[in-house]
Amino acid sequence: METLLTIIIILLKIVAILAPLLTAVAYLTFAERKIIGYMQIRLGPNRVGPKGWLQPIADAMKLMFKEIIIPTQADRFLFLLAPVVAFGPALAAWAVIPFGNEMMLSHLDAGILYLLALTSMGVYGVIIAGWASNSKYAFLGAMRSAAQIVSYEIAMGFALVGVLMAAGSLNLNQVVLAQQGSILHWFWLPLLPLFLVYFISGVAETNRAPFDVAEGESEIVAGFHVDYSGMAFAVFFLAEYANMILVSALASTMFLGGWLSPFEGIPVLGQLFSFVPGPIWLVMKISFLLLFFLWFRATFPRYRYDQIMRLGWKVFIPVTLVWLLVIGLGVLGHVGPWFD
Amino acid sequence: MGFEKFLFYVFALILIFAAVRVITVRNSVHAALFLVLAFFTSAALWLLIEAEFLAITMVLVYVGAVMVLFLFVVMMLDLNTQPLREGFIKYLPVGATVAVIIVIEMVLALGSGYFSSESYSLVARSADYSNTKELGSVLYTFYVYPFEIASVILLVAIIAAISLTLRRREGTKSQNPSHQVLVSRDDRIRLVNVPAEKKH
């Protein structure tokens, strides 16, 4: 009886995380089209519902009723498995993200490691899709994506090692608590190079512009999902946007103070805004970082493949290695206010 | 039978199934994917004995990095399995001998009592026990020299592998990205003042 109750509570918590997340994914696609529209002096979608607000629902309905076409000679089982493999890790990672003090699904002590392990699994969806489609373009997209994700994962891992050294814990709740104080205590300041490396690697890991060579519609049509249609394609689409939200959530948790208020430690404003619950701050920080994802797409042309590799291996990894040494010295010397 | 025991048998069955499929399946990509499944299930087994650091590292290193590169290579090979199966009878005696020797060695090693469940019984820990922290403190104090030596050996291996494969071929035309990104506006753009044509 008691175990049954625990399971029901856990399931309810999962629903409480996933339902807003999936809504956010749907409306992120809408936000992207609107924001990029305004950046390019267009209106963006504005026909379905008031001011176009029902557009994501219309899109979802359309994709749901479309036929899933499986190419001849395709590996049927793997072809249908690939979108699921892409989407699963993007959702499972939310288990360790704290939405408020101790407000997390799993109090995992090795939270950062768990995240690294899960985000490194997302690449399988892309690789399996590219191979199972039995198409040249899809295969090229998968190869590009695999090489890119493996390269950027190293820099991303080192950035997380920096966070771990600064916080002294792998538990994400502890990481947020270590940033308490004020906006200047957050890790973006002492770990600024790692923050930039982490966020740019995150853009590369999610295959977003300007690192979207895996899709590269001008060269390889649509890359790994060229043969997908209907809901199978939609799941890939959802996975990409869920991953964007995940990277933004992680960057806000580890570098921008997570659920901490930005007005903390400021005399009058701090008390004035102390009633705002932590999750609201976290959502605002996530939205702020998501805007950058959209902004990048509207601003930068696609990187050339060799430039991507150079940036990952020759710029990011040396930068993270040097900054790890700096953090090590900071921790040894108890440099305040972050490492004391 | 407790729930944990039930989980153990489920994962163990999946693991054995996946491991057998790795060597019996015809398609090499399928074999690699079954190996991924095998790694993943063994990580789940480690989680059951509360070795979460090992489990997560297993997924991170083997599933997330090693097998991705493996698949990368295997997918590009156009393997025809027919020639590979040709010499089955010819190589059977050698293969069988090696297999029997390995089985005997395993039985001797595992049956010797060093690895029996009595000498390594599972210690029950409280919920706040951090496997990761314990492992780290032992690795960086008691075993610091073996740990550092192992890492240096790995580093040497990496450098050796790179230097073995690194060769410059004559006559290839390649771009130099680090040179390209240093280009400034003045190198590329020249403003020319063209005087307006006179009207006749």
Interface residues (C-beta under 8 A of the other chain):
Chain A: L78 L108 D109 A110 L113 Y114 L116 A117 L118 S120 M121 V123 Y124 I127 I128 W131 F139 A142 M143 A146 A147 I149 V150 E153 L170 R304 D306 Q307 R310 K314
Chain B: V29 L33 V36 E52 F53 I56 T57 V59 L60 V63 G64 A65 V68 L69 L71 F72 M75 M76 S130 N131 T132 K133 Q175 P177 S178 Q180 V181
